[in-house]
Amino acid sequence: MTIKVVDTFAGAGGFSLGFKMAGCDIVGAIEQDKWAAETFKFNHPSAKVLEKDINTLTDLDLKTEFCNLRPDIILGGSPCQGFSVCNKNNGDPKDL
């Protein structure tokens, strides 16, 4: 049985990539940033991606969009810009 994953606050899909490398199937994502959502779609072409602010989604919206995909794991990562060691000057101070 393959473990199915939905990634929230998905960004470009780096967190999902780790799960994919561990043998999981990335079936869906929620990401509000257009550029990041497009990158996620490129990196995980078989996943269903909602380009929306998660705060605007209801329980019914989530059931409608993802219930038939039957996810086993729902991911939620922290915003990487504020935590990145690569370029501390580019991060949003509110992320810390």
DOTORMAR-527943 format. One line per 4 residues: for each residue x, y, z of C-alpha. Coordinates in Angstrom, 2 decimals, padded with zeros to 5 digits. Each point is the difference from the previous one (the first is absolute). Layout:
# DOTORMAR-527943
X:Y:Z  ...;
END
This chain:
# DOTORMAR-527943
000.00:000.00:000.00  001.33:003.42:-000.96  -000.45:002.80:002.53  -001.85:002.98:-001.50;
000.95:003.54:001.01  -001.65:003.44:-000.22  002.34:002.94:000.66  -001.36:003.22:001.52;
001.99:003.24:-000.15  001.73:-001.97:-002.74  002.31:002.56:-001.56  001.92:-001.49:-002.93;
-000.33:-003.50:001.45  003.31:-000.58:001.76  -001.60:-001.58:003.07  -002.05:-002.22:-002.32;
003.14:-000.98:-001.87  001.39:-001.56:003.17  -003.17:-002.04:000.43  000.06:-000.99:-003.68;
003.62:-001.14:000.38  -001.16:-002.10:002.98  -002.50:-001.77:-002.27  -003.17:002.01:000.58;
-002.42:001.15:-002.71  -000.55:003.78:000.00  -003.69:000.29:-000.91  -000.79:003.62:000.86;
001.07:003.38:001.30  -001.29:003.36:001.17  002.12:003.08:-000.73  -001.20:003.62:-000.29;
003.05:001.43:-001.79  -000.48:-000.25:-003.78  003.70:-000.41:-000.82  000.51:-002.65:002.68;
-003.17:-001.88:-001.04  001.16:-000.07:-003.63  003.40:-001.29:001.10  -001.68:-002.66:002.16;
-002.08:-001.10:-003.02  003.19:-000.30:-002.05  001.80:-001.95:002.74  -003.00:-002.25:000.77;
-002.00:-000.16:-003.25  -002.43:-002.72:001.11  -001.08:001.88:003.16  -003.20:002.04:000.25;
001.06:003.52:001.01  -002.35:002.59:001.48  001.35:003.49:-000.48  -001.92:001.55:002.89;
000.44:001.52:003.43  -000.65:-002.90:002.40  -001.86:002.41:002.32  -002.75:000.34:-002.62;
-000.62:-003.75:-000.35  -002.81:-001.68:001.91  -000.11:-003.60:001.19  -002.39:-000.70:-002.88;
002.47:001.53:-002.50  002.76:-002.27:001.29  -002.22:-003.09:-000.08  -001.15:000.83:-003.52;
003.53:000.55:-001.31  001.96:-002.72:001.81  -002.31:-002.66:001.48  000.00:-002.16:-003.13;
003.84:000.08:000.03  -000.10:-001.64:003.46  003.15:001.58:001.48  001.76:-001.81:002.85;
002.21:002.96:000.97  -000.62:003.75:-000.04  003.22:002.03:000.10  000.39:003.57:001.21;
003.40:001.61:-000.04  001.27:003.29:001.35  000.66:002.91:-002.38  003.52:-000.59:-001.29;
000.94:003.63:-000.75  000.18:000.99:003.65  001.86:-003.15:001.01  002.45:-000.30:-002.89;
003.69:000.11:000.89  000.84:000.85:-003.63  -001.12:003.63:000.00  -001.17:001.37:003.34;
-000.41:003.51:-001.48  -002.77:-001.14:-002.38  -002.27:-001.55:002.64  -003.19:001.53:001.30;
000.64:001.00:003.66  -003.62:-000.98:000.79  000.86:-003.65:-000.88  002.37:-000.28:002.95;
END
